[in-house]
Amino acid sequence: MKTKIYKLSLIVIAFITLCLGCSKDFLDTKPLGVISPDQFYKTDADATGAVMSCYQMFEAINASPWTSLWMLKELPSGEVLCGGGKRNDQPPYEEIAEFRFGSDNSVITQVYGMAYYTILRTNLVVDNVKPDNEYKKAVIAEAKTLRALMYFDLVTLWGPVPLVLHNLNPSEYQQPNSTIAAIWAQIEKDLTEAIPDLPLKSQLMAKGMDISRVSKGTAQSLLGKALLFEKKYADAATQFETVITSGEYGLNPDYSQILRKSSEWGRESIFEINYAITQLNTWSTGNIWANPGRTTLDNVHWQLTGPRGDAWFAGGTSGLFAGWGFCSSSQETYNAYVAAGDDVRRKASIMNEAELQSFGGKMRDASNTLPYGSVGLIRLKYSTWKDETVDPAAATPEKNLGTNLRVIRYADVLLMAAEAYNQASGNDAKALGYLNQVRTRVSLPGLTVSGPALFDAIKKERRLELSFEGVRYQDILRWGTTATDLAGVGTKYYLGTFTGTVEDFVPVDNSGFKPNKNELFPFPLNETKTNSKIVQNPGFGG
């Protein structure tokens, strides 16, 4: 972690011995430099190292080279355009953005695999750390919360995934699909068991735990979110209310800073994934090209999703430096802010060309063309900020961005609570109060709507408040609004050239969201080929 890094020294070995020609003395020799599971997990330090390896996998799954769970959520959401340097720069990402992916998509395959690496590590903690003191009980609770978080993404994106809750023997490697109900039940169980043993966020340091670790509020917020997705609205409202009334959290008054380093682990943060600027990747050194990068410290995806450099972008005094051109804002996202009169959040989330020019910057080349896959809008959330990299003064401070990825923040909880109260019992007064807290923060007037109109307002608010944070796609899926919210998403790509004032684009064959298929990602081909017990999701063959 950024403020306190522990290195896990755990090697689980299988002995293969060749008996012929080997003496008894040789067979009795113990391997050196190896810790077996029955020798590990004894001390508080062992427990710490084991749970740190779980956090490490959350770093890796969101920031491995060309493999990111955050990207997997953002690309099909309609919030961003795939972009890059040119067509076919990264075909797996293009397939996801255009809903053309199959079971052999490498990003889907690697994210799915890393999800189970993460679950393996959490299972090892839960199974092997003995709850013989308060600290170890908290460590087990951390692991259960992280396991629940990983299964939350698996069940919402893949559906009936195998439910693995212990370290598998070889004879158990072929696991069947679980049921969606069983996965949700396990998520609830893990979080319900974890909550009593976790400290409040304000107690973490006093308990010998880093501020970046899971707190009681993390587990309560995630349990509320799971219950909301299950449509158990009254129970969800209860969990959110506990978080809201705990006094542990509040809204950052400056929306422009909520995802910046200045606000990491601040009052609005409930849980985030830590990244550091100390890895010192260059084009030829570091872990940047190790795939999957299970020792990831920084987040190269913030670099590759910055505004396209080369002959195009120059930041002037904006504070931005050039990136690789993936995931710029879509026009539809920009238009949503304008239509809502939401100037504060729009300016904190998206920069237009005129604004960049006011800083003395540019985004067009000498031929007056935009970068491929861009409509002239720069995503500011999780962007290439000079003051968030290892050497802000460097001419090309690439590949060493340490900006944290926020997983749950307080505004998200307020809006989920508003939705839960509105849907559970029509407690619109309370729902409206929480909604208007979020609106007031960005100088928008309070609303007075109720019933279905209030629900629509909450959905709109989530879009504006949480843009580019990896939330919208799962929201759209659970609301069942794909026909409207994903209409036209991924059906064309922009060339950066213009015919008159209209940017040229190319339509994409066999693209766009397909009902009864794209509600879930496919199980990876290498999983279905080696696991005879798993049944592929609809629309993707056997």
FIPAVO-57506 format. One record per residue (C-alpha): x, y, z; residue in one letter; residue number from 0. Coordinates in Angstrom, 2 decimals. Layout:
BEGIN
X/Y/Z/A/NUM
...
! end
This chain:
BEGIN
0.00/0.00/0.00/M/0
1.11/3.60/-0.49/K/1
1.77/4.52/3.13/T/2
2.77/1.12/4.41/K/3
3.85/-1.60/2.02/I/4
4.09/-5.16/3.18/Y/5
5.66/-7.83/1.08/K/6
4.12/-11.25/1.16/L/7
6.57/-14.07/1.43/S/8
4.33/-17.07/0.91/L/9
5.12/-19.98/-1.38/I/10
2.71/-22.90/-1.53/V/11
4.62/-25.87/-3.00/I/12
3.83/-29.30/-4.36/A/13
6.69/-31.75/-3.97/F/14
7.65/-33.83/-7.02/I/15
10.28/-36.38/-6.13/T/16
12.10/-38.88/-8.29/L/17
12.75/-41.87/-6.15/C/18
15.09/-43.85/-8.42/L/19
18.71/-43.11/-7.66/G/20
17.86/-40.88/-4.68/C/21
19.23/-41.59/-1.24/S/22
17.17/-41.38/1.93/K/23
19.27/-38.42/3.04/D/24
18.35/-36.58/-0.12/F/25
14.64/-37.31/0.33/L/26
14.77/-36.05/3.94/D/27
16.41/-32.74/2.99/T/28
14.13/-29.77/3.67/K/29
13.94/-27.06/0.99/P/30
15.56/-23.80/2.01/L/31
13.92/-20.39/1.86/G/32
10.42/-21.83/1.73/V/33
7.56/-21.25/4.16/I/34
4.82/-23.86/4.06/S/35
1.22/-22.92/4.87/P/36
1.28/-24.72/8.22/D/37
4.25/-22.56/9.27/Q/38
2.79/-19.29/8.02/F/39
-0.28/-17.34/9.23/Y/40
0.92/-17.60/12.84/K/41
1.68/-14.01/13.83/T/42
0.02/-10.66/13.34/D/43
2.77/-9.83/10.84/A/44
1.98/-13.00/8.88/D/45
-1.71/-12.06/8.82/A/46
-0.82/-8.56/7.64/T/47
1.35/-9.86/4.82/G/48
-1.33/-12.27/3.71/A/49
-4.09/-9.67/3.54/V/50
-1.78/-7.17/1.82/M/51
-1.45/-9.67/-1.03/S/52
-5.23/-9.39/-1.49/C/53
-5.10/-5.62/-1.79/Y/54
-2.25/-6.03/-4.26/Q/55
-4.50/-7.98/-6.58/M/56
-7.05/-5.15/-6.61/F/57
-4.24/-2.87/-7.74/E/58
-3.31/-5.33/-10.48/A/59
-6.79/-6.13/-11.77/I/60
-7.47/-2.44/-12.44/N/61
-4.06/-1.45/-13.77/A/62
-2.25/-4.31/-15.47/S/63
-0.87/-3.52/-18.93/P/64
-3.77/-3.37/-21.39/W/65
-5.97/-5.12/-18.84/T/66
-8.15/-3.11/-16.48/S/67
-11.41/-3.85/-14.69/L/68
-12.06/-0.10/-14.62/W/69
-11.69/0.01/-18.42/M/70
-13.90/-3.07/-18.76/L/71
-16.66/-1.16/-16.94/K/72
-16.12/2.19/-18.64/E/73
-15.83/1.20/-22.32/L/74
-19.37/-0.21/-22.77/P/75
-21.00/2.48/-20.60/S/76
-21.38/5.15/-23.28/G/77
-19.45/7.62/-21.12/E/78
-16.25/7.30/-23.15/V/79
-14.98/6.57/-26.65/L/80
-12.38/3.85/-27.08/C/81
-9.89/5.95/-29.07/G/82
-6.17/5.24/-29.06/G/83
-3.61/6.02/-31.73/G/84
-5.53/4.59/-34.67/K/85
-8.02/1.90/-35.59/R/86
-6.91/-1.52/-34.31/N/87
-4.54/0.06/-31.80/D/88
-6.01/-2.22/-29.12/Q/89
-8.63/-4.52/-30.70/P/90
-9.72/-6.12/-27.39/P/91
-10.70/-2.72/-25.99/Y/92
-12.42/-1.79/-29.26/E/93
-14.46/-5.01/-29.14/E/94
-15.66/-4.18/-25.63/I/95
-16.56/-0.57/-26.49/A/96
-18.50/-1.75/-29.56/E/97
-20.13/-4.87/-28.03/F/98
-18.37/-7.11/-30.54/R/99
-16.48/-9.15/-27.94/F/100
-16.50/-12.92/-27.81/G/101
-15.23/-15.45/-25.31/S/102
-11.68/-15.10/-26.64/D/103
-11.40/-11.38/-25.78/N/104
-8.09/-11.06/-23.94/S/105
-9.21/-8.31/-21.55/V/106
-12.29/-10.23/-20.46/I/107
-10.17/-13.36/-20.11/T/108
-7.45/-11.73/-18.01/Q/109
-9.79/-9.74/-15.75/V/110
-11.80/-12.89/-15.07/Y/111
-8.63/-14.82/-14.25/G/112
-7.26/-12.11/-11.98/M/113
-10.59/-11.99/-10.16/A/114
-10.03/-15.59/-9.12/Y/115
-6.38/-14.91/-8.21/Y/116
-7.80/-12.30/-5.85/T/117
-10.39/-14.69/-4.45/I/118
-7.71/-17.35/-3.94/L/119
-5.72/-14.96/-1.77/R/120
-8.77/-13.93/0.27/T/121
-9.68/-17.59/0.76/N/122
-6.20/-18.34/2.08/L/123
-6.58/-15.61/4.68/V/124
-10.07/-16.70/5.75/V/125
-9.07/-20.37/5.97/D/126
-5.68/-20.02/7.64/N/127
-5.55/-16.96/9.89/V/128
-6.74/-17.93/13.37/K/129
-9.10/-15.45/15.03/P/130
-7.21/-15.57/18.33/D/131
-6.97/-11.81/18.88/N/132
-8.78/-8.62/17.86/E/133
-6.32/-7.75/15.12/Y/134
-6.50/-11.13/13.38/K/135
-10.30/-11.03/13.54/K/136
-10.13/-7.69/11.73/A/137
-7.79/-9.16/9.10/V/138
-10.21/-12.03/8.43/I/139
-13.02/-9.46/8.16/A/140
-10.93/-7.47/5.64/E/141
-10.45/-10.57/3.51/A/142
-14.18/-11.39/3.60/K/143
-15.01/-7.83/2.54/T/144
-12.52/-7.96/-0.33/L/145
-13.88/-11.36/-1.38/R/146
-17.40/-9.93/-1.37/A/147
-16.24/-6.94/-3.44/L/148
-14.69/-9.26/-6.03/M/149
-17.77/-11.46/-6.23/Y/150
-19.93/-8.33/-6.55/F/151
-18.19/-7.46/-9.82/D/152
-18.23/-11.06/-10.99/L/153
-21.94/-11.61/-10.40/V/154
-22.99/-8.25/-11.89/T/155
-20.79/-8.61/-14.98/L/156
-20.68/-12.41/-15.57/W/157
-23.67/-13.68/-13.63/G/158
-23.57/-17.34/-12.47/P/159
-19.83/-17.68/-11.90/V/160
-18.32/-20.56/-9.93/P/161
-18.45/-19.86/-6.20/L/162
-15.05/-20.81/-4.76/V/163
-14.61/-20.38/-1.02/L/164
-11.50/-22.39/-0.23/H/165
-8.18/-23.31/-1.81/N/166
-8.98/-25.99/-4.38/L/167
-7.28/-29.33/-4.73/N/168
-6.47/-30.44/-8.30/P/169
-9.49/-32.74/-8.30/S/170
-11.70/-29.69/-7.65/E/171
-10.36/-27.41/-10.38/Y/172
-13.37/-27.92/-12.65/Q/173
-16.03/-25.94/-10.81/Q/174
-19.63/-25.64/-12.05/P/175
-21.65/-22.45/-12.32/N/176
-23.14/-21.34/-9.08/S/177
-26.54/-19.71/-9.01/T/178
-26.85/-15.95/-8.90/I/179
-28.91/-16.26/-5.72/A/180
-26.17/-18.27/-4.02/A/181
-23.51/-15.71/-4.96/I/182
-25.56/-12.84/-3.56/W/183
-26.21/-14.86/-0.42/A/184
-22.46/-15.42/0.04/Q/185
-21.74/-11.71/-0.49/I/186
-24.30/-10.88/2.19/E/187
-22.88/-13.53/4.53/K/188
-19.29/-12.36/4.15/D/189
-20.17/-8.73/4.78/L/190
-22.54/-9.42/7.66/T/191
-19.84/-11.48/9.37/E/192
-17.15/-8.90/8.64/A/193
-18.90/-5.76/9.93/I/194
-18.69/-6.49/13.71/P/195
-14.92/-7.16/13.56/D/196
-13.91/-4.13/11.49/L/197
-12.92/-0.79/13.02/P/198
-14.44/2.50/11.97/L/199
-12.38/4.52/9.53/K/200
-11.39/6.90/12.32/S/201
-10.13/3.95/14.39/Q/202
-7.94/2.31/11.75/L/203
-4.65/3.93/12.70/M/204
-5.21/3.36/16.42/A/205
-5.83/-0.33/15.68/K/206
-2.48/-0.63/13.91/G/207
-4.09/-0.61/10.46/M/208
-3.23/1.66/7.55/D/209
-5.84/4.26/6.53/I/210
-6.09/2.57/3.15/S/211
-7.51/-0.65/4.58/R/212
-11.10/-1.79/4.73/V/213
-13.17/-0.22/7.50/S/214
-16.59/-0.93/8.97/K/215
-18.05/1.74/6.70/G/216
-16.59/-0.01/3.65/T/217
-18.34/-3.28/4.49/A/218
-21.61/-1.55/5.42/Q/219
-21.62/0.49/2.20/S/220
-20.87/-2.56/0.08/L/221
-23.57/-4.59/1.84/L/222
-26.05/-1.80/1.18/G/223
-25.00/-1.73/-2.47/K/224
-25.40/-5.50/-2.80/A/225
-28.87/-5.33/-1.24/L/226
-29.79/-2.47/-3.57/L/227
-28.76/-4.52/-6.61/F/228
-30.85/-7.40/-5.25/E/229
-33.80/-4.99/-4.93/K/230
-33.95/-5.53/-1.16/K/231
-34.55/-1.83/-0.78/Y/232
-35.59/-1.60/2.87/A/233
-32.58/-3.61/4.03/D/234
-30.31/-1.55/1.78/A/235
-31.66/1.68/3.27/A/236
-30.87/0.41/6.76/T/237
-27.23/-0.22/5.86/Q/238
-26.79/3.12/4.13/F/239
-28.41/4.93/7.05/E/240
-25.86/3.39/9.41/T/241
-23.03/4.75/7.26/V/242
-24.61/8.19/6.90/I/243
-25.32/8.63/10.62/T/244
-21.92/7.29/11.72/S/245
-20.36/10.74/11.46/G/246
-17.34/9.22/9.70/E/247
-17.95/10.71/6.27/Y/248
-18.97/13.89/4.51/G/249
-18.94/15.63/1.13/L/250
-15.80/17.36/-0.08/N/251
-16.91/20.94/-0.71/P/252
-14.70/21.14/-3.83/D/253
-16.04/18.71/-6.43/Y/254
-13.07/19.36/-8.73/S/255
-10.78/17.71/-6.19/Q/256
-12.75/14.59/-5.28/I/257
-10.60/12.26/-7.44/L/258
-7.35/14.18/-7.12/R/259
-4.42/13.22/-4.90/K/260
-5.23/16.11/-2.59/S/261
-8.40/14.28/-1.53/S/262
-7.11/10.71/-1.25/E/263
-8.52/9.04/1.85/W/264
-10.28/12.27/2.75/G/265
-13.66/12.64/4.39/R/266
-15.60/11.63/1.27/E/267
-13.58/8.45/0.70/S/268
-15.10/5.18/1.90/I/269
-12.81/2.85/-0.02/F/270
-10.23/3.36/-2.73/E/271
-7.43/1.38/-4.34/I/272
-3.97/2.73/-3.67/N/273
-1.38/3.43/-6.35/Y/274
2.12/4.86/-5.96/A/275
4.49/6.87/-8.14/I/276
7.55/4.94/-7.01/T/277
7.62/2.15/-9.58/Q/278
9.62/4.28/-12.03/L/279
8.48/2.62/-15.23/N/280
10.15/3.65/-18.44/T/281
9.81/2.25/-21.95/W/282
12.47/-0.35/-21.17/S/283
12.32/-0.90/-17.39/T/284
9.84/-1.58/-14.66/G/285
6.81/-3.84/-14.49/N/286
4.81/-1.96/-17.10/I/287
4.78/-4.73/-19.71/W/288
4.44/-7.72/-17.36/A/289
1.02/-9.17/-18.03/N/290
-0.82/-9.80/-15.84/P/291
1.15/-7.34/-13.70/G/292
0.61/-8.82/-10.26/R/293
3.22/-6.52/-8.74/T/294
1.60/-3.35/-10.02/T/295
2.26/-0.28/-7.89/L/296
1.27/2.60/-10.17/D/297
-1.55/2.89/-12.69/N/298
-0.38/3.09/-16.28/V/299
-4.01/3.27/-17.43/H/300
-4.23/6.87/-16.30/W/301
-1.42/7.51/-18.79/Q/302
-2.92/5.61/-21.68/L/303
-6.31/7.27/-21.17/T/304
-4.90/10.80/-21.20/G/305
-5.40/13.12/-24.23/P/306
-3.49/11.94/-27.30/R/307
-0.04/13.50/-27.62/G/308
2.28/13.22/-30.63/D/309
1.26/16.05/-32.98/A/310
-2.04/16.78/-31.22/W/311
-2.21/17.63/-27.54/F/312
-0.32/20.32/-25.69/A/313
-1.53/21.22/-22.23/G/314
-0.37/24.80/-21.89/G/315
-1.01/25.85/-18.29/T/316
-3.91/23.40/-17.81/S/317
-1.80/21.12/-15.60/G/318
-2.25/18.18/-17.98/L/319
0.36/16.33/-20.01/F/320
-0.17/14.14/-23.04/A/321
-1.38/10.56/-22.88/G/322
-2.19/7.85/-25.41/W/323
-5.71/8.88/-26.36/G/324
-7.98/6.15/-24.97/F/325
-11.26/6.87/-23.13/C/326
-11.91/10.50/-23.96/S/327
-15.36/11.77/-23.11/S/328
-18.25/11.02/-25.41/S/329
-20.35/13.90/-26.72/Q/330
-23.42/12.38/-25.02/E/331
-21.81/12.64/-21.59/T/332
-20.88/16.26/-22.19/Y/333
-24.39/17.00/-23.43/N/334
-25.94/15.47/-20.29/A/335
-24.15/18.04/-18.14/Y/336
-25.16/20.91/-20.39/V/337
-28.81/19.81/-20.48/A/338
-28.88/19.66/-16.67/A/339
-27.29/23.09/-16.30/G/340
-24.57/21.34/-14.29/D/341
-21.66/23.66/-14.93/D/342
-19.63/22.83/-11.80/V/343
-19.43/19.10/-12.36/R/344
-19.05/19.45/-16.12/R/345
-15.99/21.65/-15.77/K/346
-14.52/19.29/-13.19/A/347
-15.15/16.25/-15.38/S/348
-14.69/17.32/-19.01/I/349
-12.62/20.05/-20.68/M/350
-13.71/21.28/-24.10/N/351
-11.44/22.64/-26.80/E/352
-12.12/26.31/-26.08/A/353
-11.23/25.83/-22.43/E/354
-7.97/24.10/-23.32/L/355
-7.13/26.94/-25.70/Q/356
-7.72/29.44/-22.89/S/357
-4.84/27.74/-21.06/F/358
-2.63/28.14/-24.12/G/359
-3.06/24.47/-25.05/G/360
-4.24/22.66/-28.17/K/361
-5.67/19.32/-29.26/M/362
-5.38/19.52/-33.06/R/363
-2.43/18.86/-35.34/D/364
-1.08/21.12/-38.09/A/365
-3.77/19.82/-40.49/S/366
-6.51/20.92/-38.05/N/367
-7.56/17.34/-37.34/T/368
-8.45/15.90/-33.94/L/369
-6.85/12.70/-32.68/P/370
-8.44/9.47/-33.86/Y/371
-11.40/8.45/-31.71/G/372
-11.93/11.87/-30.17/S/373
-14.72/14.42/-30.50/V/374
-12.61/17.20/-29.01/G/375
-13.36/16.57/-25.33/L/376
-10.85/15.74/-22.59/I/377
-11.82/13.57/-19.63/R/378
-10.50/15.28/-16.49/L/379
-11.34/12.61/-13.93/K/380
-8.38/10.22/-13.60/Y/381
-6.48/12.19/-16.20/S/382
-2.80/12.86/-16.80/T/383
-2.19/15.51/-14.16/W/384
1.43/16.62/-13.95/K/385
1.33/17.02/-10.19/D/386
0.26/13.37/-9.75/E/387
3.24/11.79/-11.45/T/388
6.76/11.00/-10.30/V/389
8.44/14.05/-11.86/D/390
6.07/16.91/-12.77/P/391
8.94/18.90/-14.28/A/392
9.96/16.17/-16.72/A/393
9.32/16.77/-20.40/A/394
7.58/13.39/-20.69/T/395
6.51/12.31/-17.18/P/396
4.88/9.18/-18.54/E/397
3.81/5.90/-17.00/K/398
4.22/6.75/-13.33/N/399
0.85/8.10/-12.24/L/400
-0.13/7.23/-8.68/G/401
-3.70/8.53/-8.59/T/402
-5.93/6.28/-6.48/N/403
-9.04/4.62/-7.91/L/404
-12.09/5.42/-5.79/R/405
-14.36/2.42/-5.32/V/406
-17.02/3.86/-3.01/I/407
-17.37/7.45/-1.87/R/408
-19.89/9.19/0.32/Y/409
-21.86/10.89/-2.47/A/410
-22.44/7.46/-4.02/D/411
-23.82/6.23/-0.68/V/412
-26.16/9.24/-0.39/L/413
-27.55/8.60/-3.87/L/414
-27.92/4.86/-3.26/M/415
-29.70/5.64/0.01/A/416
-32.02/8.02/-1.83/A/417
-32.83/5.31/-4.34/E/418
-33.40/2.70/-1.63/A/419
-35.80/4.95/0.33/Y/420
-37.67/5.96/-2.82/N/421
-38.08/2.37/-3.98/Q/422
-38.63/0.68/-0.60/A/423
-41.50/2.52/0.97/S/424
-41.97/5.76/-0.85/G/425
-40.08/7.63/1.86/N/426
-39.52/10.38/-0.63/D/427
-38.84/13.07/1.96/A/428
-35.72/11.28/3.17/K/429
-34.73/10.31/-0.37/A/430
-35.09/13.89/-1.53/L/431
-32.99/15.15/1.36/G/432
-30.06/12.92/0.42/Y/433
-30.39/13.72/-3.28/L/434
-30.40/17.44/-2.60/N/435
-27.30/17.21/-0.41/Q/436
-25.41/16.01/-3.49/V/437
-26.94/18.71/-5.69/R/438
-26.30/21.53/-3.22/T/439
-22.60/20.67/-3.11/R/440
-22.32/21.68/-6.79/V/441
-24.58/24.75/-6.57/S/442
-27.64/23.14/-8.18/L/443
-31.09/23.96/-6.80/P/444
-32.89/21.45/-4.65/G/445
-35.66/19.42/-6.26/L/446
-39.20/18.84/-4.98/T/447
-40.25/15.83/-7.10/V/448
-41.58/12.53/-5.74/S/449
-42.44/9.01/-6.81/G/450
-41.28/7.87/-10.28/P/451
-40.12/11.39/-11.12/A/452
-37.83/11.31/-8.10/L/453
-36.44/7.94/-9.19/F/454
-35.67/9.40/-12.61/D/455
-33.96/12.35/-10.94/A/456
-31.81/10.02/-8.83/I/457
-30.74/8.08/-11.92/K/458
-29.81/11.31/-13.69/K/459
-27.91/12.50/-10.64/E/460
-25.88/9.31/-10.50/R/461
-24.86/9.83/-14.11/R/462
-23.66/13.37/-13.45/L/463
-22.08/12.80/-10.05/E/464
-20.26/9.55/-10.82/L/465
-19.21/9.95/-14.45/S/466
-16.03/8.08/-15.46/F/467
-15.86/6.29/-12.09/E/468
-16.72/2.81/-13.37/G/469
-20.27/2.87/-11.99/V/470
-22.68/3.67/-14.79/R/471
-22.56/0.43/-16.79/Y/472
-23.58/-1.71/-13.82/Q/473
-26.28/0.83/-12.96/D/474
-27.72/0.62/-16.47/I/475
-27.75/-3.17/-16.37/L/476
-29.53/-3.34/-13.02/R/477
-32.09/-0.69/-14.00/W/478
-32.84/-2.53/-17.23/G/479
-32.51/0.69/-19.24/T/480
-30.10/-0.59/-21.87/T/481
-32.50/0.13/-24.76/A/482
-32.38/3.86/-24.06/T/483
-29.12/4.44/-22.18/D/484
-26.96/2.32/-24.52/L/485
-28.73/3.15/-27.78/A/486
-26.06/3.83/-30.40/G/487
-23.14/3.18/-28.05/V/488
-20.19/1.70/-29.93/G/489
-21.85/1.76/-33.35/T/490
-19.32/4.14/-34.93/K/491
-15.84/5.52/-34.48/Y/492
-14.61/9.00/-35.20/Y/493
-11.71/9.71/-37.53/L/494
-10.67/13.17/-36.37/G/495
-11.09/14.59/-39.88/T/496
-13.94/16.86/-40.93/F/497
-16.29/17.32/-43.84/T/498
-17.29/20.90/-43.36/G/499
-18.04/21.25/-39.66/T/500
-19.09/17.62/-39.16/V/501
-16.51/15.15/-37.92/E/502
-16.13/12.10/-40.14/D/503
-17.03/8.72/-38.68/F/504
-17.22/5.11/-39.78/V/505
-20.13/2.82/-38.81/P/506
-19.14/-0.49/-37.22/V/507
-20.67/-3.74/-38.43/D/508
-22.28/-6.08/-35.88/N/509
-21.85/-3.49/-33.14/S/510
-24.06/-2.09/-30.39/G/511
-25.70/-3.63/-27.35/F/512
-27.61/-6.83/-28.15/K/513
-30.45/-7.83/-25.82/P/514
-30.38/-11.38/-24.49/N/515
-26.64/-11.47/-25.06/K/516
-24.76/-8.47/-23.77/N/517
-26.39/-8.37/-20.34/E/518
-23.45/-10.53/-19.24/L/519
-19.86/-10.98/-20.36/F/520
-18.93/-14.43/-21.69/P/521
-16.92/-16.91/-19.68/F/522
-13.44/-17.00/-21.21/P/523
-12.81/-19.55/-23.93/L/524
-9.91/-21.08/-22.02/N/525
-12.29/-21.64/-19.09/E/526
-15.01/-23.37/-21.09/T/527
-12.45/-25.51/-22.99/K/528
-10.81/-26.82/-19.82/T/529
-13.81/-26.86/-17.48/N/530
-16.44/-29.28/-18.67/S/531
-18.76/-28.34/-15.78/K/532
-19.27/-24.70/-16.66/I/533
-22.13/-23.56/-18.90/V/534
-21.45/-20.57/-21.16/Q/535
-23.59/-17.46/-20.88/N/536
-26.34/-17.02/-23.51/P/537
-25.30/-15.81/-26.93/G/538
-21.66/-16.95/-26.81/F/539
-21.84/-20.56/-27.92/G/540
-20.76/-23.59/-25.91/G/541
! end
